Amino acid sequence: MNRHSFKRWRERLHDPALTLLLALETVIVFVLSPLRGLGVVASPTIAIVVVLLVITVVVVLSRSTGAIVLVLVSVALNVAGSAMHLSHPSPATDLLSAAGEVLARGALAWVVARAVFAPGRITHYRIQGAIVLYLNFALIFVVLYRLIDELAPNAFTHLRAAGDMPATLADITYFSLSTLTTSAFGDITPVHPLARSLANLEAIIGQLYPATLLARIVTLELASRRRLAGRRSPGSDSA
C-alpha cells in the first residue's frame, strides 16, 4: 500500500473510526470492567484491547505525526511501568505506569477532540466522538484514583476486596463514572484530601463538558449552514 492509497483508506475510515471507538469504550467500561471485578476477564486482556484501540484509532484519526509518536511513547511507558511494578512494586513504578496510561488517554482525547470540534457539518459520527471524550474523562480519572489508592491506602472508603486489584479497579471505575455524572450514591467516598480534590474536579468537568459541547456543536452547525447558504445564494458568484 503506497502513501496515496493509505491516505485514501484513512480518510474513508476517519468517521467510522469514531463509531468503533465508542463501541469499544462502551464494552470496556460497562462490560469488561464489571467482568474483571468478578474475575471472569483478566486485566491483561483489557490492557491489550485498550492499547490496540488507542494505537489504531490515533493512526486513523490523527493527521499529526506528533500525536502518533506521543501515543507510542506513552504505551511504552505504561507497559514498562506495569512490567516493573509486577516484579518490583514501588511508588516509582506506580507513577511510571500511571503516567503512561494518562498520556495515552490524553493523546486519544486530543485526537478525538480535533475530529469532533473541527469546522464543518455536525454528523452523528461527531456526536459519537463527543460521547467518547466524555467516557475518556472518566477513564483518565480511574487511573488517577487508582494511583492515589496505591500510594495512600484507605484513601477511599468501602473499596471492595483491598489488595484484590481487579475488584478494586472495578469499584474505582464505578466511582469515577458516578462522580462524573454527579450521581454518586455514597457507597464509596473519598477521604484523602487529594482524592476529594480530584473528585470535585471530575464532577465540575462532568457538569461543564455537556454545556460546552452543546454550545460548540450549535455554533459549528450554524456556521456550516451559513456557508452552505452563501454558496447557494444567487448573488454569491457575483460577489
PLY file of the C-alpha trace (Angstrom):
ply
format ascii 1.0
element vertex 239
property float x
property float y
property float z
element edge 238
property int vertex1
property int vertex2
end_header
0.00 0.00 0.00
1.56 3.28 -1.16
1.25 6.57 0.65
-1.62 7.83 -1.51
-3.63 4.64 -1.01
-3.05 4.76 2.74
-4.24 8.37 2.85
-7.45 7.49 0.97
-8.01 4.48 3.24
-7.55 6.64 6.32
-9.95 9.31 5.02
-12.58 6.66 4.30
-12.31 5.23 7.82
-11.98 8.58 9.60
-15.63 8.97 10.67
-16.49 5.26 11.17
-13.47 5.05 13.50
-15.37 7.24 15.97
-18.24 4.74 15.97
-15.81 1.87 16.51
-14.13 3.76 19.33
-17.44 4.44 21.06
-18.48 0.79 20.78
-15.18 -0.46 22.19
-15.07 2.06 25.04
-18.66 1.18 25.94
-17.76 -2.51 26.08
-14.64 -1.79 28.16
-16.44 0.44 30.68
-19.79 -1.29 31.04
-18.99 -4.94 30.25
-15.31 -5.83 30.66
-14.77 -3.74 33.79
-17.53 -5.46 35.83
-16.44 -8.85 34.50
-12.88 -8.06 35.59
-14.21 -7.28 39.06
-15.90 -10.68 39.11
-12.71 -12.41 37.98
-14.22 -13.52 34.67
-11.94 -11.40 32.48
-8.23 -11.00 33.17
-6.79 -7.49 33.45
-4.13 -8.12 30.75
-6.94 -8.81 28.28
-8.43 -5.38 28.87
-4.99 -3.76 28.72
-4.28 -5.35 25.33
-7.66 -4.21 23.99
-7.03 -0.66 25.21
-3.53 -0.50 23.68
-4.69 -1.79 20.30
-7.69 0.52 20.41
-5.67 3.64 21.15
-2.96 2.96 18.56
-5.41 2.02 15.79
-7.73 4.97 16.31
-4.95 7.52 16.65
-3.33 6.29 13.42
-6.68 6.50 11.60
-7.93 9.79 13.06
-4.74 11.75 13.51
-3.01 13.70 10.78
-0.28 14.61 13.24
2.92 12.59 13.49
3.46 14.11 16.93
0.26 12.54 18.26
1.25 9.11 16.96
4.73 9.41 18.49
3.21 10.54 21.81
0.91 7.52 21.86
3.73 5.08 21.12
5.90 6.63 23.85
3.06 6.59 26.38
2.18 2.98 25.59
5.84 2.02 26.04
5.91 3.83 29.40
2.74 2.09 30.50
3.94 -1.37 29.50
7.36 -0.82 31.07
5.87 0.56 34.28
3.36 -2.29 34.57
6.04 -4.92 33.98
8.39 -3.34 36.51
5.58 -3.00 39.04
4.77 -6.70 38.79
8.37 -7.66 39.54
9.36 -4.81 41.87
6.32 -2.90 43.23
7.20 0.64 44.25
5.77 4.17 44.11
8.12 4.92 41.19
6.74 2.09 39.05
3.21 3.10 40.02
3.90 6.63 38.79
5.54 5.38 35.58
2.62 3.13 34.70
0.02 5.79 35.54
1.90 8.47 33.58
1.98 6.25 30.51
-1.73 5.49 30.70
-2.73 9.12 31.29
-0.56 10.24 28.37
-2.08 7.60 26.08
-5.63 8.56 27.00
-4.73 12.23 26.79
-3.39 11.76 23.26
-6.54 9.86 22.34
-8.70 12.66 23.77
-6.70 15.27 21.86
-7.09 13.44 18.54
-10.81 12.78 19.05
-11.44 16.38 20.17
-9.83 17.71 16.99
-12.11 15.48 14.92
-15.23 16.39 16.92
-14.75 20.15 17.17
-13.26 20.80 13.73
-15.16 23.22 11.49
-17.81 21.64 9.29
-21.17 19.95 9.33
-22.18 18.15 12.51
-22.78 14.45 11.86
-23.80 11.57 14.08
-20.19 10.39 13.95
-19.04 13.58 15.63
-21.72 13.23 18.31
-20.42 9.72 18.98
-16.90 11.12 19.23
-18.11 13.63 21.81
-19.50 10.76 23.90
-16.13 9.03 23.60
-14.48 12.12 25.07
-16.93 12.09 27.98
-16.18 8.44 28.78
-12.48 9.10 28.34
-12.57 11.70 31.12
-13.91 9.02 33.46
-11.17 6.57 32.44
-8.42 9.15 32.97
-9.69 9.77 36.49
-9.80 5.99 37.07
-6.03 5.95 36.54
-5.51 8.86 38.94
-7.78 7.38 41.63
-6.02 4.04 41.31
-2.65 5.76 41.75
-3.87 7.54 44.89
-5.23 4.27 46.27
-1.88 2.58 45.61
0.18 5.33 47.23
-2.25 6.13 50.07
-4.23 3.05 51.16
-7.67 3.81 52.61
-7.92 6.98 50.51
-11.41 5.74 49.65
-13.92 4.07 51.94
-15.66 0.80 51.14
-13.50 -0.26 48.22
-14.15 -3.95 47.73
-11.51 -6.56 48.49
-8.49 -4.48 49.46
-5.45 -5.99 47.77
-7.57 -7.53 45.01
-6.65 -5.20 42.14
-9.29 -6.37 39.60
-12.10 -5.84 42.12
-10.60 -2.53 43.24
-10.37 -1.30 39.64
-13.99 -2.25 39.02
-15.04 -0.28 42.09
-12.91 2.72 41.13
-14.39 2.71 37.62
-17.87 2.70 39.13
-16.91 5.56 41.47
-15.41 7.61 38.63
-18.49 7.29 36.43
-20.77 8.12 39.36
-18.70 11.22 40.13
-18.52 12.39 36.51
-22.30 12.17 36.16
-22.81 13.55 39.71
-24.96 10.54 40.53
-22.69 9.36 43.35
-24.61 7.06 45.66
-22.34 7.48 48.68
-21.29 3.85 48.94
-17.69 4.77 48.02
-16.37 8.02 49.47
-13.03 9.81 49.01
-11.44 10.65 52.36
-7.89 11.58 51.32
-7.61 15.33 50.56
-6.13 14.71 47.10
-8.81 12.14 46.30
-11.50 14.62 47.34
-9.94 17.34 45.21
-9.84 15.09 42.15
-13.43 14.00 42.73
-14.53 17.65 42.86
-12.61 18.39 39.66
-14.18 15.42 37.87
-17.67 16.48 38.97
-17.06 20.00 37.64
-15.85 18.62 34.30
-18.87 16.35 34.16
-21.16 19.36 34.52
-19.33 21.82 32.27
-18.47 19.49 29.40
-22.05 18.80 28.19
-22.90 22.53 28.29
-19.70 23.49 26.46
-20.21 20.68 23.98
-23.77 21.77 23.20
-22.70 25.39 22.68
-19.83 24.38 20.40
-21.96 21.98 18.34
-24.68 24.61 17.85
-22.03 27.16 16.79
-20.44 24.74 14.30
-23.79 23.74 12.83
-24.91 27.36 12.38
-21.58 28.27 10.78
-21.86 25.29 8.42
-25.39 26.28 7.41
-24.31 29.87 6.76
-21.51 28.67 4.49
-23.89 26.43 2.56
-26.43 29.23 2.26
-23.72 31.56 0.96
-22.69 29.07 -1.72
-26.28 28.58 -2.88
-27.12 32.29 -2.88
-27.55 33.66 -6.44
-25.51 36.71 -5.56
-22.60 34.76 -4.11
-20.98 34.23 -7.53
-21.11 37.90 -8.45
-19.73 38.82 -5.04
0 1
1 2
2 3
3 4
4 5
5 6
6 7
7 8
8 9
9 10
10 11
11 12
12 13
13 14
14 15
15 16
16 17
17 18
18 19
19 20
20 21
21 22
22 23
23 24
24 25
25 26
26 27
27 28
28 29
29 30
30 31
31 32
32 33
33 34
34 35
35 36
36 37
37 38
38 39
39 40
40 41
41 42
42 43
43 44
44 45
45 46
46 47
47 48
48 49
49 50
50 51
51 52
52 53
53 54
54 55
55 56
56 57
57 58
58 59
59 60
60 61
61 62
62 63
63 64
64 65
65 66
66 67
67 68
68 69
69 70
70 71
71 72
72 73
73 74
74 75
75 76
76 77
77 78
78 79
79 80
80 81
81 82
82 83
83 84
84 85
85 86
86 87
87 88
88 89
89 90
90 91
91 92
92 93
93 94
94 95
95 96
96 97
97 98
98 99
99 100
100 101
101 102
102 103
103 104
104 105
105 106
106 107
107 108
108 109
109 110
110 111
111 112
112 113
113 114
114 115
115 116
116 117
117 118
118 119
119 120
120 121
121 122
122 123
123 124
124 125
125 126
126 127
127 128
128 129
129 130
130 131
131 132
132 133
133 134
134 135
135 136
136 137
137 138
138 139
139 140
140 141
141 142
142 143
143 144
144 145
145 146
146 147
147 148
148 149
149 150
150 151
151 152
152 153
153 154
154 155
155 156
156 157
157 158
158 159
159 160
160 161
161 162
162 163
163 164
164 165
165 166
166 167
167 168
168 169
169 170
170 171
171 172
172 173
173 174
174 175
175 176
176 177
177 178
178 179
179 180
180 181
181 182
182 183
183 184
184 185
185 186
186 187
187 188
188 189
189 190
190 191
191 192
192 193
193 194
194 195
195 196
196 197
197 198
198 199
199 200
200 201
201 202
202 203
203 204
204 205
205 206
206 207
207 208
208 209
209 210
210 211
211 212
212 213
213 214
214 215
215 216
216 217
217 218
218 219
219 220
220 221
221 222
222 223
223 224
224 225
225 226
226 227
227 228
228 229
229 230
230 231
231 232
232 233
233 234
234 235
235 236
236 237
237 238
